[in-house]
Amino acid sequence: MTDKPLPYRFAKQHHILLGLQREDAYEVYYTAQTAPSAIAELRRHYKMPLQLHLLDATQFSQRLADTYQLATD
């Protein structure tokens, strides 16, 4: 995970999560419901290439819960 995840509301609303920052790209997890504009916004904001990982709804919900549970611990 990143040191600072996306705001929960943005992540949940847009079905998108920021994962690890690699040397050359950020890992991004998204679903079929994610709008291309949400992905473009992350690319614009972080100014790095994105390594995209498509998840189904169940996988995304679990990763969302895990991400924000860790962020509050």
C-alpha positions in Angstrom: 0.0 0.0 0.0 1.0 3.6 -0.3 1.8 5.6 2.8 -1.3 7.7 2.2 -4.3 6.0 0.5 -6.8 7.8 -1.7 -9.7 9.5 0.2 -12.1 6.7 1.1 -15.1 8.4 -0.5 -13.2 8.8 -3.8 -12.0 5.2 -3.8 -15.4 3.8 -3.1 -17.4 6.1 -5.4 -15.0 5.5 -8.4 -14.1 1.9 -7.6 -10.4 2.6 -7.7 -7.6 2.0 -5.2 -3.9 3.0 -5.2 -1.6 0.2 -4.3 2.2 0.1 -4.0 4.4 2.7 -5.5 7.0 0.9 -7.5 10.2 2.4 -8.9 8.5 3.2 -12.2 4.8 3.1 -11.6 1.9 3.0 -9.1 -0.2 -0.2 -8.8 -3.9 0.7 -9.3 -6.8 -1.6 -8.6 -10.1 -1.0 -10.3 -13.3 -2.7 -11.5 -15.3 -2.8 -14.7 -17.4 0.1 -13.1 -14.4 2.4 -12.9 -14.7 5.4 -15.3 -11.6 6.0 -17.5 -11.7 9.6 -16.2 -10.9 8.3 -12.6 -7.9 6.5 -13.9 -6.8 9.5 -15.9 -7.2 11.7 -12.8 -4.8 9.4 -10.8 -2.3 9.5 -13.7 -2.5 13.3 -13.8 -2.2 13.7 -10.0 0.6 11.3 -9.4 2.5 12.1 -12.6 3.7 8.5 -12.9 2.7 5.5 -15.1 0.1 3.3 -13.6 0.2 -0.5 -13.5 -3.5 -1.5 -13.7 -5.1 -4.5 -12.1 -8.7 -5.3 -12.9 -10.7 -6.8 -10.0 -14.2 -8.2 -9.7 -16.6 -6.6 -7.3 -15.9 -9.0 -4.5 -12.2 -8.7 -4.8 -12.4 -5.0 -4.9 -14.7 -4.8 -1.8 -12.3 -6.9 0.2 -9.2 -4.9 -0.9 -11.1 -1.6 -0.1 -11.9 -2.9 3.4 -8.4 -4.1 4.0 -6.8 -0.9 2.7 -8.8 1.4 4.9 -8.7 -0.9 8.0 -4.9 -0.8 7.7 -5.0 3.0 7.3 -6.9 3.5 10.6 -4.8 1.0 12.6 
